[in-house]
Amino acid sequence: MAKATRQLSSDQPAPMLRGIATGPLDLSIAIVTWNSERWIERCLQSLQAACGRLEYEVVVYDNASSDATLAAMGKDVEVIRGAVNDGFAAGVNRVASRTSGRYLFLLNPDCELSPRTLEILVEFLDENPAIAAAAPLLSDEAGESQREFQLRRLPTLATLISEAFGIDKLFPDNPMTARYRYRELELTHPQPVEQPAAAALLVRREVFTEVGPLDERFTPAWFEDVDYCRRLAAAGKTIFVVPAARARHFGGASLEHVPFAEFIALWYRNMWLYARKWHTPGEAEVLRWAIVFGMLLRIPLALAGLANRHLGRLHAARAYAGVMRKAFARWSGV
């Protein structure tokens, strides 16, 4: 049934978008937006066909967008409007606390779901009660697989150091990176994966309640999904990717509004926060120094025009120097 758009304060319960269920809702869809006007309309328009016969609700948490995101949503969307940019984890947590579906679906606004995608995922988890969560297979706008972005094992200290030094970019075919990115995985049928990206991820409500909300310290984004998958694994939970369920992930909904220098500063800060949470203090210190020296190596490459040349030599070098300074200072006590 059609409803007028309403903006909810953070202390109001979010109502249901679709129909009157005869029992518990099958699905709650949580979408966190921030200046997402370019993406949100096609994302929302894909949901009805993706859900099929499911009873579902859709709630958008908007992180104080300054563009036309709210206007682009149309009239059938319930919105919780944040006063400031609280970040992805906080937005998901606010929606989760105000919804009631048996499953909670985390969805980025720059995703467009294929027909029956959510119906397939819910059916898969209904038929496999021992599995905690499931993800569709992502492709880019041209239809090319995004498996390298989407499907990864949980990071080890070695893979984090490799990223800090850019080894995965300098030697992309090295065995450690190949294993980390599941290049051996045959994607013709559902497969267990340790860390699918949370751009599109279906989680059992009881699992989300048991494991707890996303860690809001990983703000505004990046590594909150890695941390959550690690918490699921620590609780003995498994996640599957279901190739029959598909979604197009256009990418860049947040990055296009975040300057490169700010992005890499946040990325490496959250990487270190993850290491401090899941590794020993000594290992976290090793990673911090790897980040320092990794940035130190990038600076002359940037000045020579060999790293992020599209940004300009000085701009790229300053960005790397900024990360190096923050890492040396332990991100001011993070």
C-alpha positions in Angstrom: 0.0 0.0 0.0 1.3 3.5 -0.8 2.1 5.8 2.0 3.3 9.4 2.3 7.0 9.8 3.1 7.7 10.6 6.7 10.9 11.6 8.4 11.3 10.0 11.8 13.2 11.3 14.7 15.8 8.9 16.1 13.5 8.0 19.0 10.4 7.1 17.0 9.6 3.5 15.9 9.8 2.9 12.1 6.5 1.6 10.6 6.2 -1.1 8.0 6.3 -0.1 4.3 4.5 -3.0 2.6 1.2 -4.6 3.5 -0.2 -5.9 6.7 1.5 -9.1 7.7 -0.5 -12.0 9.1 2.6 -13.1 11.1 6.1 -11.8 11.8 7.6 -9.9 8.9 10.0 -11.9 6.8 12.5 -9.1 6.2 13.7 -5.7 7.4 15.8 -3.8 4.8 18.3 -1.3 6.3 19.7 1.3 3.9 22.1 3.9 5.1 22.5 7.0 2.9 24.8 10.0 2.8 24.5 12.3 -0.2 23.3 9.3 -2.3 20.9 11.0 -4.7 22.7 9.5 -7.7 22.0 6.0 -6.5 19.0 5.7 -4.1 16.2 5.8 -6.6 17.2 2.7 -8.6 18.1 0.9 -5.4 14.6 1.4 -4.0 12.9 0.6 -7.3 14.6 -2.8 -7.4 13.3 -4.0 -4.0 9.8 -5.1 -4.8 10.9 -7.5 -7.5 13.8 -8.6 -5.4 11.5 -9.5 -2.5 8.8 -11.3 -4.5 6.2 -12.7 -2.1 8.1 -11.7 1.1 6.5 -9.4 3.7 9.1 -6.7 4.2 9.8 -3.3 5.5 12.3 -0.7 4.3 13.8 1.9 6.5 16.4 4.4 5.4 18.8 6.1 7.8 20.0 9.3 6.3 23.3 10.6 7.6 22.4 14.3 7.3 22.7 14.4 3.5 23.2 17.9 2.0 22.1 16.9 -1.5 18.7 15.8 -2.9 18.8 12.3 -1.4 15.6 12.7 0.5 13.7 14.1 -2.5 15.0 11.2 -4.7 13.4 8.6 -2.5 9.9 9.3 -3.6 6.8 8.8 -1.4 6.9 5.2 -0.2 10.0 5.3 2.0 10.3 5.7 5.8 13.3 7.8 6.7 15.2 8.2 10.0 17.0 11.5 9.6 20.3 11.9 11.5 21.4 15.3 12.7 25.0 14.6 11.7 26.9 11.9 9.8 26.8 9.1 12.3 28.3 6.6 9.9 27.3 3.3 8.4 27.4 1.2 11.5 25.4 3.6 13.6 22.8 3.9 10.8 22.4 0.1 10.6 22.1 -0.1 14.4 19.4 2.5 14.5 17.3 0.8 11.8 17.8 -2.6 13.4 16.5 -1.4 16.8 13.3 -0.1 15.2 12.4 -3.0 12.9 11.1 -6.5 13.4 11.7 -8.7 10.4 12.9 -12.3 10.9 15.9 -11.3 8.8 17.8 -8.0 8.6 19.2 -7.1 5.2 22.1 -4.6 5.1 22.0 -2.8 1.7 24.1 0.0 0.3 22.3 2.6 -1.7 24.5 2.1 -4.7 23.2 -1.5 -5.1 20.5 -2.6 -7.5 19.0 -6.0 -6.7 18.0 -8.5 -9.4 14.5 -10.0 -9.3 13.9 -12.5 -6.5 17.3 -11.9 -5.0 16.0 -11.5 -1.5 13.4 -14.2 -1.9 16.3 -16.6 -2.9 18.4 -15.6 0.1 15.6 -15.9 2.6 14.6 -19.3 1.2 18.2 -20.4 1.4 18.5 -19.5 5.1 15.1 -20.9 5.9 16.3 -24.2 4.4 19.6 -24.0 6.2 19.0 -23.0 9.8 22.6 -23.6 10.8 23.8 -20.8 8.5 23.8 -17.3 10.0 24.0 -15.0 7.0 24.0 -15.0 3.2 25.0 -12.6 0.5 24.2 -12.3 -3.2 26.9 -12.3 -5.8 27.9 -8.7 -6.8 28.7 -7.4 -10.2 29.6 -3.9 -11.4 27.6 -1.7 -13.7 28.9 -3.5 -16.8 28.0 -6.9 -15.4 31.6 -7.9 -14.5 32.1 -9.9 -11.3 33.2 -8.0 -8.2 34.4 -11.1 -6.4 37.8 -9.5 -5.7 36.1 -6.7 -3.9 33.3 -8.7 -2.3 34.7 -12.1 -1.2 37.6 -12.3 1.2 38.9 -14.3 4.0 39.3 -12.6 7.4 42.5 -10.6 7.3 45.6 -11.8 9.1 48.5 -9.7 10.2 50.4 -10.6 7.1 47.5 -9.6 4.7 47.1 -6.3 6.6 50.9 -5.6 6.3 50.8 -6.6 2.6 48.1 -3.9 2.1 50.0 -1.3 4.0 53.0 -1.8 1.8 50.9 -2.1 -1.4 52.2 -5.6 -2.1 48.8 -6.7 -3.4 49.0 -4.0 -6.0 52.7 -4.4 -6.9 52.4 -8.2 -7.1 48.6 -9.0 -7.5 49.2 -12.7 -8.4 51.1 -13.5 -5.2 49.8 -16.6 -3.4 48.8 -14.8 -0.2 46.6 -12.3 -2.0 45.1 -15.1 -4.1 44.1 -17.0 -1.0 42.9 -13.9 0.8 40.6 -13.0 -2.1 39.2 -16.6 -2.6 40.4 -16.8 -6.2 40.1 -20.6 -6.0 36.4 -20.5 -5.0 34.0 -22.1 -7.6 30.9 -19.8 -7.7 28.5 -22.2 -9.3 26.7 -23.0 -6.1 26.4 -21.6 -2.5 29.8 -21.5 -0.8 30.9 -20.5 2.7 32.9 -17.3 2.9 34.5 -15.6 5.9 34.1 -12.0 5.0 31.6 -10.9 2.3 31.2 -7.1 1.9 28.3 -5.7 3.8 27.1 -3.8 0.7 24.4 -6.5 0.5 24.2 -8.9 3.4 21.3 -10.8 4.9 21.6 -11.7 8.6 19.2 -13.7 10.8 17.5 -11.4 13.4 18.3 -13.7 16.3 22.0 -13.8 15.2 22.2 -10.0 15.0 20.6 -9.9 18.5 23.0 -12.5 19.8 26.2 -11.1 18.3 25.2 -7.5 19.0 25.1 -4.3 16.9 27.9 -3.2 14.6 30.8 -1.5 16.3 30.3 2.3 15.8 33.9 3.1 16.5 34.6 2.2 12.8 33.2 5.5 11.7 32.1 6.8 9.3 32.7 3.5 7.4 35.3 0.9 6.5 36.2 -2.2 8.5 33.0 -2.3 10.4 31.8 -5.1 8.2 35.2 -6.9 8.5 34.9 -6.6 12.3 31.3 -7.9 12.2 32.2 -10.9 10.2 35.0 -11.6 12.6 32.6 -11.5 15.5 30.2 -13.9 13.7 33.1 -16.3 13.2 34.1 -15.9 16.8 30.6 -16.9 17.8 30.8 -20.0 15.6 28.5 -18.6 12.9 28.9 -19.2 9.1 28.2 -17.0 6.1 27.5 -18.2 2.6 27.5 -16.4 -0.8 24.6 -17.6 -2.9 25.4 -17.1 -6.6 21.8 -17.5 -7.7 21.0 -14.3 -6.0 22.5 -11.3 -7.8 23.0 -7.6 -7.4 24.7 -4.8 -9.3 27.0 -2.7 -7.1 27.9 0.5 -8.7 30.4 1.5 -6.0 31.5 4.9 -4.9 28.4 6.1 -3.1 30.5 7.4 -0.3 33.9 7.7 -1.9 32.8 10.3 -4.4 32.1 12.7 -1.6 35.3 12.0 0.5 38.6 13.5 -0.6 41.4 11.0 -1.2 43.5 12.3 1.7 40.5 12.0 4.1 39.6 8.5 2.8 43.0 6.9 3.3 43.4 8.6 6.7 40.1 7.0 7.8 40.9 3.6 6.1 44.2 3.1 7.8 43.0 4.4 11.1 40.2 1.9 11.0 42.5 -0.9 9.9 44.7 -0.2 13.0 41.6 -0.1 15.2 40.6 -3.5 13.8 44.1 -4.8 14.5 44.1 -3.5 18.1 40.7 -5.2 18.6 41.6 -8.6 17.1 45.4 -9.0 17.4 47.9 -8.8 20.2 49.2 -5.3 21.2 52.6 -6.3 19.7 51.0 -7.2 16.4 49.1 -4.0 16.3 52.3 -2.1 16.8 53.9 -4.0 13.9 51.1 -3.0 11.7 51.3 0.6 12.8 54.9 0.8 11.8 54.2 -1.0 8.6 51.7 1.7 7.8 54.2 4.4 8.6 56.9 2.9 6.4 54.3 2.0 3.7 53.4 5.7 3.4 57.0 6.7 3.5 57.6 4.5 0.5 54.6 5.9 -1.4 55.6 9.6 -1.0 58.6 9.5 -3.5 56.5 7.3 -5.9 53.7 10.0 -5.7 56.2 12.8 -6.3 57.6 10.8 -9.3 54.1 10.5 -10.7 54.0 6.7 -10.2 51.3 6.6 -7.5 47.7 8.0 -7.9 48.9 10.2 -10.7 45.3 11.3 -11.4 45.4 13.2 -8.1 48.5 15.3 -8.9 51.9 14.6 -7.5 51.9 17.0 -4.6 48.3 16.2 -3.6 49.0 12.5 -3.5 52.3 12.9 -1.6 50.6 15.2 1.0 47.9 12.6 1.5 50.4 9.8 2.2 52.4 12.1 4.5 49.2 12.9 6.4 48.6 9.2 7.0 52.2 8.7 8.0 52.0 11.5 10.6 48.7 10.2 12.0 50.1 6.6 12.2 53.2 7.8 13.9 51.1 9.6 16.5 48.8 6.6 17.0 45.9 8.5 15.5 45.8 10.7 18.6 45.0 8.0 21.0 42.3 6.1 19.0 
